[in-house]
Amino acid sequence: MSHVPAAVTKAFGQLGDRAVRRVAAKSIAVTLAVFAAAGVGIYFGLATLVAQVGWDEAWAGVAAVVLGLLAAWLLFRAVALTVLQFFADEVVAAVEARHYPALAKAAQPLPLTREMAVASRGLMRMLGYNLLALPLAAVLLFTAVGPGLVFLAVNAVLLGRECTDMAWLRHCRGAESANPVPFAERVVLGAVVAAMMLVPVLGLIAPVIGAAAGTHLVLRRLSGEVDT
């Protein structure tokens, strides 16, 4: 039986912790700032192009809004998760301190350079696999739901890995590929997080919930727990 529902429930239950709220606030602020900056950049780039061809500058605003929304829809998961990677240690540490104090003492926090490397690899994986999925999604476009299911499946695999690796890397002692969470359980967690990211407002805290839930899935195995 999957332990994902219990892990997600515990993750939501810890949203009241000051440390988790702080990480959520920082990751949301940075994610929104990234998209705001991208929107401004798109607008000025289009305004320059429109001016050169002699069109009304209002078209630049319309196009910037459309492209900005499209970019947010396509890239939100990748950007939000990449941003969270820089604060992930704080989420994992909060879960460790509250639920797994013995393991917290043995954890090895990641240095900033390591966090940057992990975040960069995760971003490249997410962008790369989503781009590879585009042809299949295009073929299934006539089914209406096909493209959505393709991207849900791809991102379920990716998000499940990222959300559990955040905790595992603090305890792996060099065995990075030996993540103890079964593949099927990681996919279920990834699907839950991907689905949450589609919901307005909830999508903003979904990466934090995913990181906390992923920590429970990893540490319950390291601590020998079976039922919690």
Stockholm file with secondary structure:
# STOCKHOLM 1.0

chainA/1-228         MSHVPAAVTKAFGQLGDRAVRRVAAKSIAVTLAVFAAAGVGIYFGLATLVAQVGWDEAWAGVAAVVLGLLAAWLLFRAVALTVLQFFADEVVAAVEARHYPALAKAAQPLPLTREMAVASRGLMRMLGYNLLALPLAAVLLFTAVGPGLVFLAVNAVLLGRECTDMAWLRHCRGAESANPVPFAERVVLGAVVAAMMLVPVLGLIAPVIGAAAGTHLVLRRLSGEVDT
#=GR chainA/1-228 SS CCCHHHHHHHHHHTTTSHHHHHHHHHHHHHHHHHHHHHHHHHHHHHHHHHHHHTCCTHHHHHHHHHHHHHHHHHHHHHHHHHHHHTTHHHHHHHHHHHHCHHHHHHCCCCCHHHHHHHHHHHHHHHHHHHHHHHHHHHHTGGGSSHHHHHHHHHHHHHHHHHHHHHHHTTTCTTCTTCCCSCHHHHHHHHHHHHHHTTSTTHHHHHHHHHHHHHHHHHHHHHTTCSCC
#=GC SS_cons         CCCHHHHHHHHHHTTTSHHHHHHHHHHHHHHHHHHHHHHHHHHHHHHHHHHHHTCCTHHHHHHHHHHHHHHHHHHHHHHHHHHHHTTHHHHHHHHHHHHCHHHHHHCCCCCHHHHHHHHHHHHHHHHHHHHHHHHHHHHTGGGSSHHHHHHHHHHHHHHHHHHHHHHHTTTCTTCTTCCCSCHHHHHHHHHHHHHHTTSTTHHHHHHHHHHHHHHHHHHHHHTTCSCC
//
